[in-house]
Structure formats: structure tokens, C-alpha cells
């Protein structure tokens, strides 16, 4: 396990420290393939920055869980079959029939199976 400490005051949010953590890891030549982080680090900006550095950031998504009535409707069968349809896009990543689950999704699935 590789850890990094960034000195900062308690008044500063951890969410902005993601790029600093990666820069420190790069300086130590210890950049991981994947990094598990607390919710504070799970912003879109941190996920994108990590991906640009070749790191798969695994972190809970910040924010509140949607209520049942706020869920988006299930796509219709004919829309789901079209990979170009807006319904086939998940989390900003184009979900084509040839693409499998992301590394983070595979890890989550493996953990679910292990807990069962």
C-alpha cells in the first residue's frame, strides 16, 4: 500500500487534493494502476485527472442517493439496442455492445460475489 500525506488546514476540502496526491506519487515514481479513495476524492474532476494519469480511481460518488421517484425510466428495448442512443451512454462513457464493464465495475462485481 502506498500512501501520501498532504499537509493542509482542516478548513480545506480534501476533494481538491487529488492532483496533489498524484503529483507526489509521480515524484516518488510510485504511480499505481488503481487507487481507492474516500468519497471526498470521487469528483468527476478527480476521476478524469486520474484517468489522464493512467490511474483507475475507485471512490464512492459524492452527493445524496436519488429517491426512488427520481430514478430515470428504463430504456425501451429498441433504444437500448442502439449504442448511439442517449440511453446507451452511462456515466459519460459510451456503452457499445463490444465494451465490457470498466475495471472499477469488475472489481465491484468481484467484491459482491465474494460477499455472497
DSSP file (Angstrom, degrees, kcal/mol; ACC not computed):
  #  RESIDUE AA STRUCTURE BP1 BP2  ACC     N-H-->O    O-->H-N    N-H-->O    O-->H-N    TCO  KAPPA ALPHA  PHI   PSI    X-CA   Y-CA   Z-CA
    1    1 A X              0   0    0      0, 0.0     2,-0.5     0, 0.0     0, 0.0   0.000 360.0 360.0 360.0 133.1    0.0    0.0    0.0
    2    2 A X        -     0   0    0     28,-0.0     2,-0.3     2,-0.0    30,-0.1  -0.939 360.0-176.6-111.1 128.8    1.3    3.4   -1.0
    3    3 A X        -     0   0    0     -2,-0.5     2,-0.4     2,-0.0     0, 0.0  -0.883  10.4-159.7-124.1 158.0    0.1    6.4    1.0
    4    4 A X        -     0   0    0     -2,-0.3     2,-0.5     2,-0.0    17,-0.1  -0.995   6.8-150.3-135.3 139.7    0.8   10.1    0.6
    5    5 A X        -     0   0    0     -2,-0.4     2,-0.6    16,-0.1    -2,-0.0  -0.956   8.2-170.6-112.8 127.4    0.3   12.9    3.2
    6    6 A X        -     0   0    0     -2,-0.5     2,-0.3     2,-0.0    15,-0.1  -0.961  22.0-135.1-114.4 112.3   -0.5   16.4    2.0
    7    7 A X        +     0   0    0     -2,-0.6     2,-0.3     0, 0.0    -2,-0.0  -0.519  44.6 141.8 -70.5 127.7   -0.3   19.0    4.9
    8    8 A X        -     0   0    0     -2,-0.3     2,-0.1     4,-0.1    -2,-0.0  -0.976  50.7 -92.5-157.7 162.6   -3.3   21.3    4.8
    9    9 A X    >   -     0   0    0     -2,-0.3     3,-1.6     1,-0.1     0, 0.0  -0.368  35.6-113.5 -78.2 161.3   -5.6   23.0    7.3
   10   10 A X  T 3  S+     0   0    0      1,-0.3    -1,-0.1    -2,-0.1     0, 0.0   0.676 114.1  67.2 -66.3 -16.8   -8.8   21.4    8.5
   11   11 A X  T 3  S+     0   0    0      2,-0.1     2,-0.3     0, 0.0    -1,-0.3   0.580  84.7  86.4 -80.7  -9.4  -10.6   24.3    6.7
   12   12 A X  S <  S-     0   0    0     -3,-1.6     2,-0.2     1,-0.0    -4,-0.1  -0.731  82.4-119.0 -94.1 141.0   -9.6   23.0    3.3
   13   13 A X    >   -     0   0    0     -2,-0.3     3,-0.9     1,-0.1     4,-0.2  -0.546   8.3-141.0 -76.9 139.8  -11.6   20.4    1.4
   14   14 A X  G >  S+     0   0    0     -2,-0.2     3,-2.0     1,-0.2     4,-0.3   0.731  91.4  81.4 -67.6 -21.9   -9.9   17.1    0.6
   15   15 A X  G >  S+     0   0    0      1,-0.3     3,-0.6     2,-0.2    -1,-0.2   0.775  89.2  51.0 -61.0 -27.1  -11.6   17.0   -2.7
   16   16 A X  G <  S+     0   0    0     -3,-0.9     4,-0.4     1,-0.2     3,-0.3   0.523  93.3  76.3 -86.4  -4.6   -9.1   19.4   -4.3
   17   17 A X  G <>  +     0   0    0     -3,-2.0     4,-2.5     1,-0.2     5,-0.2   0.560  65.4  93.8 -84.9  -7.7   -6.1   17.3   -3.1
   18   18 A X  H <> S+     0   0    0     -3,-0.6     4,-2.2    -4,-0.3     5,-0.2   0.925  87.7  44.4 -51.8 -53.9   -6.4   14.6   -5.7
   19   19 A X  H  > S+     0   0    0     -3,-0.3     4,-2.4     1,-0.2    -1,-0.2   0.853 112.7  53.4 -61.6 -33.1   -4.0   16.1   -8.2
   20   20 A X  H  > S+     0   0    0     -4,-0.4     4,-2.2     2,-0.2    -1,-0.2   0.898 108.0  50.3 -66.7 -39.6   -1.5   16.9   -5.4
   21   21 A X  H  X S+     0   0    0     -4,-2.5     4,-2.2     2,-0.2    -2,-0.2   0.933 112.3  46.6 -62.7 -46.0   -1.6   13.3   -4.3
   22   22 A X  H  X S+     0   0    0     -4,-2.2     4,-2.6    -5,-0.2    -2,-0.2   0.900 110.6  52.7 -64.9 -40.2   -0.9   12.0   -7.8
   23   23 A X  H  X S+     0   0    0     -4,-2.4     4,-2.2     1,-0.2    -1,-0.2   0.903 109.6  49.3 -61.7 -40.5    1.9   14.6   -8.3
   24   24 A X  H  X S+     0   0    0     -4,-2.2     4,-1.3     2,-0.2    -1,-0.2   0.903 111.3  49.2 -64.9 -40.5    3.5   13.3   -5.0
   25   25 A X  H  <>S+     0   0    0     -4,-2.2     5,-3.0     1,-0.2     4,-0.3   0.900 110.4  50.9 -65.2 -39.9    3.2    9.7   -6.2
   26   26 A X  H ><5S+     0   0    0     -4,-2.6     3,-1.3     1,-0.2    -2,-0.2   0.901 106.7  54.3 -63.3 -40.2    4.7   10.7   -9.6
   27   27 A X  H 3<5S+     0   0    0     -4,-2.2    -1,-0.2     1,-0.3    -2,-0.2   0.812 111.6  45.0 -63.3 -29.7    7.7   12.4   -7.8
   28   28 A X  T 3<5S-     0   0    0     -4,-1.3    -1,-0.3    -3,-0.2    -2,-0.2   0.407 111.5-122.3 -91.2   1.4    8.3    9.2   -5.9
   29   29 A X  T < 5S+     0   0    0     -3,-1.3    -3,-0.2    -4,-0.3    -2,-0.1   0.908  80.0 120.0  55.4  43.3    7.9    7.1   -9.1
   30   30 A X      < +     0   0    0     -5,-3.0     2,-0.5    -6,-0.1    -4,-0.2  -0.290  28.5 155.0-132.3  47.1    5.1    5.2   -7.3
   31   31 A X        -     0   0    0     -6,-0.2     2,-0.1    -5,-0.1    -9,-0.0  -0.671  33.5-142.4 -81.0 122.5    2.1    5.8   -9.5
   32   32 A X        -     0   0    0     -2,-0.5     3,-0.1     1,-0.1    -2,-0.0  -0.356  14.9-129.3 -81.1 163.2   -0.5    3.0   -9.0
   33   33 A X  S    S+     0   0    0      1,-0.2    23,-2.6    22,-0.1     2,-0.3   0.823  97.1  14.9 -74.8 -34.2   -2.7    1.4  -11.7
   34   34 A X  E     -a   56   0A   0     21,-0.3     2,-0.4    23,-0.0    -1,-0.2  -0.983  68.5-159.5-140.9 152.5   -5.7    1.9   -9.4
   35   35 A X  E     -a   57   0A   0     21,-2.2    23,-3.2    -2,-0.3     2,-0.4  -0.989   8.5-149.1-137.5 125.8   -6.3    4.0   -6.4
   36   36 A X  E     +a   58   0A   0     -2,-0.4     2,-0.3    21,-0.2    23,-0.2  -0.781  29.3 172.4 -90.7 135.5   -9.0    3.6   -3.7
   37   37 A X  E     -a   59   0A   0     21,-2.4    23,-0.5    -2,-0.4    -2,-0.0  -0.956  33.1 -97.8-143.9 159.7  -10.1    6.8   -2.2
   38   38 A X    >   -     0   0    0     -2,-0.3     3,-1.9    21,-0.2     4,-0.3  -0.207  49.7 -94.1 -70.2 167.0  -12.8    8.2    0.2
   39   39 A X  G >  S+     0   0    0      1,-0.3     3,-2.1     2,-0.2    23,-0.3   0.822 120.2  68.8 -53.9 -36.6  -15.9    9.9   -1.1
   40   40 A X  G 3  S+     0   0    0      1,-0.3     3,-0.3     2,-0.1    -1,-0.3   0.776 101.7  47.3 -57.0 -26.3  -14.3   13.4   -0.9
   41   41 A X  G <  S+     0   0    0     -3,-1.9    -1,-0.3     1,-0.2    -2,-0.2   0.451  86.7  92.2 -93.4  -0.9  -12.0   12.4   -3.8
   42   42 A X    <   +     0   0    0     -3,-2.1    20,-0.3    -4,-0.3    -1,-0.2   0.157  53.4 131.2 -85.6  21.0  -14.7   10.9   -6.0
   43   43 A X  S  > S-     0   0    0     -3,-0.3     4,-2.4   -28,-0.1     5,-0.2  -0.279  70.5-114.5 -69.7 159.0  -15.5   14.1   -8.0
   44   44 A X  H  > S+     0   0    0      1,-0.2     4,-2.9     2,-0.2     5,-0.2   0.899 117.5  55.4 -58.0 -40.9  -15.7   14.0  -11.8
   45   45 A X  H  > S+     0   0    0      1,-0.2     4,-2.6     2,-0.2    -1,-0.2   0.912 109.6  45.1 -61.3 -43.0  -12.6   16.2  -12.0
   46   46 A X  H  > S+     0   0    0      2,-0.2     4,-2.6     1,-0.2    -1,-0.2   0.891 113.1  50.2 -68.7 -38.9  -10.5   13.8   -9.9
   47   47 A X  H  X S+     0   0    0     -4,-2.4     4,-2.4     2,-0.2    10,-0.3   0.932 114.3  44.8 -62.8 -45.0  -11.7   10.8  -11.8
   48   48 A X  H  X S+     0   0    0     -4,-2.9     4,-2.3     2,-0.2    -2,-0.2   0.914 114.0  48.6 -66.5 -43.0  -10.8   12.5  -15.1
   49   49 A X  H  X S+     0   0    0     -4,-2.6     4,-1.2    -5,-0.2    -2,-0.2   0.922 112.4  49.1 -62.9 -43.2   -7.4   13.7  -13.8
   50   50 A X  H ><>S+     0   0    0     -4,-2.6     5,-3.1     1,-0.2     3,-0.5   0.926 110.7  50.0 -61.1 -45.3   -6.6   10.2  -12.5
   51   51 A X  H ><5S+     0   0    0     -4,-2.4     3,-1.6     1,-0.2    -1,-0.2   0.889 106.6  55.0 -61.7 -39.3   -7.6    8.6  -15.8
   52   52 A X  H 3<5S+     0   0    0     -4,-2.3    -1,-0.2     1,-0.3    -2,-0.2   0.785 108.9  49.1 -64.0 -26.0   -5.4   11.1  -17.7
   53   53 A X  T <<5S-     0   0    0     -4,-1.2    -1,-0.3    -3,-0.5    -2,-0.2   0.345 125.0-104.3 -93.0   4.4   -2.5   10.0  -15.5
   54   54 A X  T < 5S+     0   0    0     -3,-1.6     2,-0.4     1,-0.3    -3,-0.2   0.700  79.8 130.2  82.4  20.7   -3.3    6.3  -16.2
   55   55 A X      < -     0   0    0     -5,-3.1     2,-0.9    -6,-0.2    -1,-0.3  -0.913  54.2-142.1-112.5 133.1   -4.9    5.6  -12.8
   56   56 A X  E     -a   34   0A   0    -23,-2.6   -21,-2.2    -2,-0.4     2,-0.5  -0.828  23.4-151.7 -90.4 104.1   -8.3    4.0  -12.2
   57   57 A X  E     -a   35   0A   0     -2,-0.9     2,-0.6   -10,-0.3   -21,-0.2  -0.683   8.6-164.8 -82.8 121.5   -9.8    5.9   -9.3
   58   58 A X  E     +a   36   0A   0    -23,-3.2   -21,-2.4    -2,-0.5     2,-0.3  -0.928  31.2 134.6-109.6 111.9  -12.2    3.8   -7.2
   59   59 A X  E     -a   37   0A   0     -2,-0.6   -21,-0.2   -23,-0.2   -20,-0.1  -0.992  57.5 -98.0-155.5 145.7  -14.3    6.0   -5.0
   60   60 A X        -     0   0    0    -23,-0.5     2,-0.4    -2,-0.3   -18,-0.2  -0.350  48.7-105.4 -61.7 150.9  -17.9    6.4   -3.9
   61   61 A X        -     0   0    0      1,-0.1   -18,-0.1   -20,-0.1    -1,-0.1  -0.660  35.8-123.4 -79.6 128.7  -19.7    9.1   -5.9
   62   62 A X        +     0   0    0     -2,-0.4     2,-0.2   -20,-0.3    -1,-0.1  -0.343  68.6  54.6 -69.9 155.3  -20.3   12.3   -3.7
   63   63 A X  S    S-     0   0    0      2,-0.0     2,-0.2    -2,-0.0    -2,-0.0  -0.456  90.6 -51.2 113.0 174.7  -23.8   13.5   -3.2
   64   64 A X        -     0   0    0     -2,-0.2     2,-0.3     1,-0.1     3,-0.0  -0.515  55.8-104.4 -86.7 154.5  -27.1   12.2   -2.0
   65   65 A X        -     0   0    0     -2,-0.2    -1,-0.1     1,-0.1    -2,-0.0  -0.571  43.2-109.2 -73.3 134.4  -28.7    9.0   -3.2
   66   66 A X        -     0   0    0     -2,-0.3    -1,-0.1     1,-0.1     2,-0.1  -0.358  31.5-115.0 -66.0 145.2  -31.6    9.6   -5.6
   67   67 A X    >>  -     0   0    0      1,-0.1     3,-1.8    -3,-0.0     4,-0.5  -0.386  31.1-104.5 -73.2 159.6  -35.1    8.9   -4.3
   68   68 A X  G >4 S+     0   0    0      1,-0.3     3,-1.2     2,-0.2    -1,-0.1   0.866 121.5  53.2 -55.5 -39.8  -37.0    6.1   -6.0
   69   69 A X  G 34 S+     0   0    0      1,-0.2    -1,-0.3     0, 0.0    -3,-0.0   0.635 103.6  58.6 -74.2 -11.3  -39.3    8.6   -7.8
   70   70 A X  G <4 S+     0   0    0     -3,-1.8    -1,-0.2     2,-0.1    -2,-0.2   0.502  78.9 115.7 -93.0  -5.3  -36.2   10.4   -9.1
   71   71 A X  S << S-     0   0    0     -3,-1.2     2,-0.2    -4,-0.5     3,-0.1  -0.331  73.0-111.5 -65.2 145.2  -34.8    7.4  -10.9
   72   72 A X        -     0   0    0      1,-0.1    -1,-0.1    -2,-0.0     3,-0.1  -0.497  39.6 -99.4 -74.4 146.4  -34.7    7.7  -14.7
   73   73 A X        -     0   0    0     -2,-0.2    -1,-0.1     1,-0.1     2,-0.1  -0.283  42.4 -97.0 -65.3 151.9  -37.0    5.3  -16.6
   74   74 A X        -     0   0    0      1,-0.1    -1,-0.1    -3,-0.1     3,-0.1  -0.425  46.7-105.3 -64.9 141.1  -35.6    2.1  -18.0
   75   75 A X        -     0   0    0     12,-0.1    -1,-0.1     1,-0.1     2,-0.1  -0.376  36.3-106.1 -68.1 148.6  -34.7    2.5  -21.7
   76   76 A X    >>  -     0   0    0      1,-0.1     4,-2.7    -3,-0.1     3,-0.5  -0.396  31.3-110.3 -70.1 153.4  -37.0    0.8  -24.2
   77   77 A X  H 3> S+     0   0    0      1,-0.3     4,-1.4     2,-0.2    -1,-0.1   0.873 118.2  49.6 -55.8 -41.9  -35.8   -2.3  -25.8
   78   78 A X  H 34 S+     0   0    0      1,-0.2     4,-0.4     2,-0.2    -1,-0.3   0.824 113.1  47.1 -70.7 -29.4  -35.3   -0.7  -29.2
   79   79 A X  H X4 S+     0   0    0     -3,-0.5     3,-1.0     1,-0.2     6,-0.3   0.889 109.1  53.1 -75.6 -40.1  -33.4    2.2  -27.7
   80   80 A X  H 3< S+     0   0    0     -4,-2.7    -2,-0.2     1,-0.3    -1,-0.2   0.810 103.3  58.6 -65.6 -28.5  -31.1    0.1  -25.6
   81   81 A X  T 3< S+     0   0    0     -4,-1.4     2,-0.8    -5,-0.3    -1,-0.3   0.724  91.4  78.6 -73.2 -20.6  -30.1   -1.9  -28.7
   82   82 A X    X   -     0   0    0     -3,-1.0     3,-1.9    -4,-0.4     6,-0.3  -0.795  66.1-163.2 -92.1 106.8  -28.9    1.2  -30.4
   83   83 A X  T 3  S+     0   0    0     -2,-0.8    12,-0.2     1,-0.3    -1,-0.2   0.694  88.6  58.4 -65.0 -16.4  -25.4    2.0  -28.9
   84   84 A X  T 3  S+     0   0    0     10,-0.1    -1,-0.3    -3,-0.1     5,-0.1   0.565  82.7 106.4 -87.3  -8.7  -25.6    5.6  -30.3
   85   85 A X  S X  S-     0   0    0     -3,-1.9     3,-1.6    -6,-0.3     4,-0.3  -0.371  81.7-119.6 -70.4 150.4  -28.8    6.4  -28.4
   86   86 A X  G >  S+     0   0    0      1,-0.3     3,-1.3     2,-0.2    -1,-0.1   0.809 113.3  62.0 -58.6 -29.1  -28.5    8.7  -25.3
   87   87 A X  G 3  S+     0   0    0      1,-0.3    -1,-0.3    -5,-0.1   -12,-0.1   0.729  95.5  60.5 -69.5 -20.5  -29.8    5.9  -23.2
   88   88 A X  G <  S+     0   0    0     -3,-1.6     7,-1.1    -6,-0.3     2,-0.6   0.485  84.7  93.1 -86.6  -1.7  -26.8    3.7  -24.1
   89   89 A X  E <   -B   94   0B   0     -3,-1.3     2,-0.5    -4,-0.3     5,-0.2  -0.818  57.6-171.8 -94.8 126.1  -24.4    6.2  -22.6
   90   90 A X  E >   -B   93   0B   0      3,-2.0     3,-2.0    -2,-0.6    -3,-0.0  -0.968  65.4 -18.6-123.4 119.8  -23.5    5.5  -19.0
   91   91 A X  T 3  S-     0   0    0     -2,-0.5    -1,-0.1     1,-0.3     3,-0.1   0.790 122.7 -57.9  60.3  29.4  -21.5    7.9  -16.8
   92   92 A X  T 3  S+     0   0    0      1,-0.2     2,-0.5     0, 0.0    -1,-0.3   0.474 114.9 113.8  81.2   0.3  -20.2    9.8  -19.8
   93   93 A X  E <  S-B   90   0B   0     -3,-2.0    -3,-2.0     2,-0.0     2,-0.3  -0.919  73.7-117.9-108.7 129.3  -18.7    6.6  -21.2
   94   94 A X  E     -B   89   0B   0     -2,-0.5     2,-1.1    -5,-0.2    -5,-0.2  -0.489  23.2-149.5 -68.8 123.5  -20.1    5.2  -24.5
   95   95 A X        +     0   0    0     -7,-1.1     2,-0.2    -2,-0.3    -1,-0.1  -0.748  24.0 175.2 -98.3  90.1  -21.5    1.8  -23.8
   96   96 A X    >   -     0   0    0     -2,-1.1     3,-1.2     4,-0.1   -14,-0.1  -0.548  45.1-108.7 -91.2 161.8  -21.2   -0.1  -27.0
   97   97 A X  T 3  S+     0   0    0      1,-0.3    -1,-0.1    -2,-0.2    -2,-0.0   0.769 119.0  51.3 -60.6 -24.5  -22.0   -3.8  -27.4
   98   98 A X  T 3  S+     0   0    0      2,-0.1     2,-0.4     0, 0.0    -1,-0.3   0.633  91.8  88.8 -88.6 -14.0  -18.3   -4.7  -27.6
   99   99 A X    <   -     0   0    0     -3,-1.2     3,-0.1     1,-0.0     2,-0.1  -0.695  63.1-158.2 -88.5 136.5  -17.3   -2.8  -24.5
  100  100 A X        -     0   0    0     -2,-0.4    -4,-0.1     1,-0.2    -2,-0.1  -0.205  40.2 -56.4 -94.3-169.9  -17.4   -4.7  -21.2
  101  101 A X        -     0   0    0      1,-0.1    -1,-0.2    -2,-0.1     5,-0.0  -0.336  62.3-104.2 -67.6 152.1  -17.6   -3.4  -17.7
  102  102 A X     >  -     0   0    0      1,-0.1     4,-2.5    -3,-0.1     5,-0.2  -0.173  34.3-101.3 -68.4 169.4  -14.9   -0.9  -16.6
  103  103 A X  H  > S+     0   0    0      1,-0.2     4,-2.3     2,-0.2     5,-0.2   0.906 125.4  51.5 -59.8 -41.8  -12.1   -2.0  -14.3
  104  104 A X  H  > S+     0   0    0      1,-0.2     4,-2.3     2,-0.2    -1,-0.2   0.887 110.0  49.4 -63.1 -39.3  -13.9   -0.4  -11.3
  105  105 A X  H  > S+     0   0    0      2,-0.2     4,-2.5     1,-0.2    -2,-0.2   0.893 110.0  50.8 -67.2 -39.3  -17.2   -2.2  -12.2
  106  106 A X  H  X S+     0   0    0     -4,-2.5     4,-2.3     2,-0.2    -2,-0.2   0.902 111.0  48.7 -64.7 -39.8  -15.3   -5.6  -12.5
  107  107 A X  H  X S+     0   0    0     -4,-2.3     4,-2.5     2,-0.2    -2,-0.2   0.925 111.8  49.0 -65.1 -44.1  -13.8   -5.0   -9.1
  108  108 A X  H  X S+     0   0    0     -4,-2.3     4,-2.2     1,-0.2    -2,-0.2   0.903 111.6  49.5 -62.4 -41.1  -17.2   -4.1   -7.6
  109  109 A X  H  X S+     0   0    0     -4,-2.5     4,-2.3     2,-0.2    -1,-0.2   0.905 110.7  50.0 -63.9 -41.2  -18.7   -7.2   -9.1
  110  110 A X  H  X S+     0   0    0     -4,-2.3     4,-2.3     1,-0.2    -2,-0.2   0.913 110.4  49.7 -63.8 -42.3  -16.0   -9.4   -7.7
  111  111 A X  H  X S+     0   0    0     -4,-2.5     4,-1.7     2,-0.2    -1,-0.2   0.888 109.5  51.7 -64.1 -39.0  -16.4   -7.9   -4.3
  112  112 A X  H  X S+     0   0    0     -4,-2.2     4,-1.1     1,-0.2    -1,-0.2   0.918 110.5  48.4 -62.3 -43.7  -20.2   -8.5   -4.4
  113  113 A X  H  < S+     0   0    0     -4,-2.3     3,-0.4     1,-0.2    -2,-0.2   0.898 110.2  51.8 -63.9 -39.7  -19.6  -12.2   -5.4
  114  114 A X  H  < S+     0   0    0     -4,-2.3    -1,-0.2     1,-0.2    -2,-0.2   0.831 109.4  50.1 -66.7 -31.3  -17.0  -12.6   -2.5
  115  115 A X  H  <        0   0    0     -4,-1.7    -1,-0.2     1,-0.2    -2,-0.2   0.692 360.0 360.0 -80.3 -18.2  -19.5  -11.2    0.0
  116  116 A X     <        0   0    0     -4,-1.1    -1,-0.2    -3,-0.4    -2,-0.2   0.474 360.0 360.0 -76.0 360.0  -22.3  -13.5   -1.2
